[in-house]
Amino acid sequence: MSLSKVWVYAESDGEKVKTITLEMLAKAREVGDTVECFYGGDASSVAETLGKHGATKVYATGDLDGGLPGVHVGAAMAEVIKGGNTPELILFGTTYDGRDVASRLSVKIDKPVLSNNTEIDVDGDSVVASTPVFGGTQMVRTKLTAGAPNIVLVRPKSFAAEEAGGAAAAVESVTVPDVGAAGAAKVTDRHVEEATGPKLDEAAVVVSGGRGLGSAEKYEMVEQLAKLLKGAPGASRAIVDAGWVPYSHQVGQTGKVVKPNVYIALGISGATQHMVGMKGSKNIIAVNKDAEAPIFSISDLGIVGDVHKVVPKLIEALQAKS
């Protein structure tokens, strides 16, 4: 069986729909007969993309004028639901805004939220969500019986984004009710971190460095190798906590989840929390001087050796070919 209606909370970077939204739409099409989106802002620039990925309608709040999505979208969504338009399932991405909107909606309609899920199934007329626990070593399947709508947060890279070939989604304006004092909070400015090359969570190749690099200066090897491979540099939590690289580079349970074609781990021992964020990679290559390092247990190719000797040779070989 499938659900009659599924909503997806859609997010974008400017006019580009975020990848996690497209991933959720792919799953929504699989489990729901009708798929619709809810969007905080003017949806005219995203309706075509959302439609191509299976959404037939987008409920849009219009320009929030700097207002926080959690406050305004959560309130607008609750009003639509209380008006009788109730989906059986609402999917949110595990993002800052996704978690904010989901939590506020939960309070307004008195429904629980199940977070950090990597799979969604339907059992009869019930939603079943799968949640990794204990650092991803065990999976808990939870059947939601609280009644519609079920609110589920999805971890990035859980599903593959694929177009469905649909036309642009119809846009329906929704009214944001009075949100009281919470509406006074506004985003007054945004600062975008300068970056070159592909984004870490979208790159086909990711090269990550860990404590085995020895010092912050040696991270340059990671960046150089990533650039030569047209990939993105990543990092373990250990060197992020040590201040060697920014948090935006972190791969793992408390960082970014990546699923590149190739993941290269340099000087990373393979703590469970790190492997949760990258073990879905198609091909994993590890370089570590400790032959017993856990990272080798999930690697397709393992090199037992000193990264300071292996990586410079690899960089030289790639430079010679370019």
N, C-alpha and C positions, 0 to 999 in steps of 0.2 A: 504493500500500500504506500501511498504518498500523501503528503500534507496538501491541503487545498490552497493555502497561501503562506508564503514566506517573505519576510522583509529582510533587507540587508541595509545596514547603516553605511552609506557611501561617504568616502573621504577623498579629498584631492589635494594636490600640491599645485595651487594656482588653477590652471585649466586642465591639468593632467590627473586622471583618476588614479588613486594609489593602487599599487599591485595587490595589496591584501584585499581590497574591495572586489577586484576581479576574481581573485581566488575564491572568495566566499560566494560570489554569484555562480561560479561553476558548481559548487556543492548545492546551492539553493535550487538550481535547475534540476539537479538529480533527485532531490527529496521533495520538491514542491511542484504542484501543478501551475500555480501562478506565482511569479517572482516580481516584487516591487522594491523600490529603494526609498530611503528617507535621507534627505540631504540638507545640511545647514548652509544656506547661501542661495545664490542665483544659479539654478541648475541648467541654464541654457547652454553652457559650455561643456557640460558633462553628459547631457541626455543622450547624445549619439553613441558615445562609447558604452554607456550603461545598457543601452538598447541592444547593441551588438553582442553584449555578453548575457543577454537574456531577460533583462528587466523590461516590463511592459509599461510601467509607470514610475515616476519619481515625485514624491511629495517633497516640496521645497519650501523653506521658511522665507526665502528672499534674503537680501543683504542683512547680515547681523550687525553691521556698523561697529565692528570690533568686539561685539559681545561674545562671551564664552560659549562655545557650542554645547557644552554639558548643560549649562543652565537653560538655554533657549530651545535647543533641539529636544532635550529631554522633556521639557514642558509641552512643546508642540506635539510630540509623539504621544504623550499621555492623553492629551485632549482628543486626538484622532481616535485613539483606542477607546476612550470613555464614550465617544460618540457612536460606537457600535462597529467601527471598522477594525476588527481584531484578527491579526494574523496568528497562525498557530505557533510560529517560530520567528524570532528576531535574532539575526546574526550580527554580532559586533566584532571588529578586529581588536586584537590585544594591542592597542595603541593608547597614547595618552588621552586623546579625545574619545575613542571608543569606550574605554573604561569609565570615563567621566559621564558620558551620556547614559551608558547602561546602568550605572549605579544610581543616578538621579531618577531615571525612569523606574527602576526597581522600587524605590521608595514611594513614588507617586502612584503606582498601580498596585503596590503591595505584592510583588512577585519576586521570587528568588533569582539570583544570577549564578550560573555555573561558569567558572572561568578557566582559562588555560587549556582549552580542548584542542585535540588534533584530528578528531573524526566525529562525524554526525551521521546517525542512522535513524531509520524509522522502524518501529516494531508495532505493527497494528496501527493504532492512532496515537501512539506515544513516541516522543523524541528520545533517542538514546545518544548520549554524548560520552566520548572516550577521553579520559584525562590522564596524562602521564604523571606518576608520583615517584618519590624516592629517587630524584635525579634522572627520571626517565627509565628506570630499571623495571618498573611495574606499571600496568595500565589498569585504570579503574573505569568500568562502564556503568554509567548512571542513567536510569530510566526516569525521566521527568514526568511526574504525575500531578503537578500543581495546577494544571489547566492552562489554557491559552491566555496570553501569549507566553511561550517559554523563551527566556532570555539566555543566550549562550554566547560566550566570548571565545573567539577562535585564534589560535596561535598562527603567526605568519608562516608561510610555506607549507601549510598542512594540505592544501589542495593545489592542483595545477590549473592556472587560468587559461581558459580557452573561449574563443568567440563562438557564439551560437548563430550568428548571421542575421540577427533581428534588425528591425528598423529602429530609428531613434525612439527612446522612451517618451511617452506623453508626460508633460510636466503639469502637476497640480499644485497650486499654491495653498499653503496652510497658514493659519494664523497662530502667532506665538502669543499665548496669554500673558497677563501681567505676572512677572516673576518676582516682584517685590525688590527688596534691597539687593538680592543676588544679581540683579540685572545691571547694577551700577558698575560692576567690575568689567573693565575693557582692556583689550590688547592695544597698547598705544604705539608699539614699535616692534619690528621683527628684525633679527640679525641672522643672516644665513651664512653658515660656515663655508669658507671658500674650499672648493674641492675640484680635483681634476680626475678624469677617468670615470669608469662606471661606479655606481653606488654599491656599497658593500653587500646589501641584501638582494641585489639584482645582477651582480656580476657572474659571468660564466666561469671565471677563474678567481679564486681567492687564495692569497698567500698570507698566512698568519704566523706571527712570532710569539714566542713565550719566554719564560724566565731563562731558558737555556741560552738565549742570546748573550747574556752576561751583563749588558749595560744598555742604556737608552740609545747611545750613539750607534750601536750595532743594528738598531731597527732600520737603519738606512738600507741594509741588505734586503730586508723584506719589501720595502717600497720600490727598490730598484728592480727586484725580480718580478714584482707584481706589474710594474710598468712595462717590462719587456714582454710579459705574457698577456698584456692588455687586460689585466685583471685589477682587483681591488685589494689593498692591504688590510689585514685584520689583526687581532691580538687576543691573547688570553686575558682573563680577569687579573691574573697576578701582575702583569706589567701595566695594566690600566691603573690598578690600585697603587702601584709604585710610582705613578705619575710619568711613565715613559711616553705614553700615547694617550690621546683623548678617549673618553668613554664611547664616543661614536664609532670607534674601531673595534669595540669588544664583541666577540662571538661567544655565545653560550646561553645558559639558562637565564641569566640576568642581563644579557646583552642582546645581540641580534641573532636570529635564526637564519642560517644560509643553506642553500641547496644548489651549489654551483656544479658544473660538469666536472671541474677539478678543484680539489681543496688540498693545499700544500701546508703542512704543519711543521714549522721550524722551531726546534727547541721547546716543544710543548709536550709535557708528559702525558696529558690526557686525563685530567680530572673529569669525573662524571658530569659535572656542571658544564664543562666546555664541550664534551662530546654530544650532549643534548642539543647543542646549537648547530652542529655540523655533520652529524653522523648520517644524515640523509643525502649527503653529497654523492654524486654518481661515482666519482673516482677519488680516493683519498691517498695522498702520498705523505709520508712522515719521515723526518730526519731527526734522530735523537741518539745521543751517545749511550743511553741506557737501553740495552736490549730487552729489558723487562718492562719498559714504559707501557702503560695501558693503551696509549694511542695506537700501538702496533696491532692490538687485538681487532681493530676495525679498519685497518689500513689495507688498501689493495696493493700498495708497494711501500715497503719499509726499508729505510737506509740507516743502519747502525753506524753512526759516525759523528764527527764533530761538525756542527753547522758552520763553524768558522773556516773549515777546510772544504766542505762539500759545496756550500752555496756559492762562494766566489768562483769555483770551477764551473758551476752551472751557469752563472752569469756570463762568464767568459765565453762559454760555448754558444750561448744565445746571441751574444753580441757579434760573434764571428759569423753567424748566419744572417744577421740583419744587414 
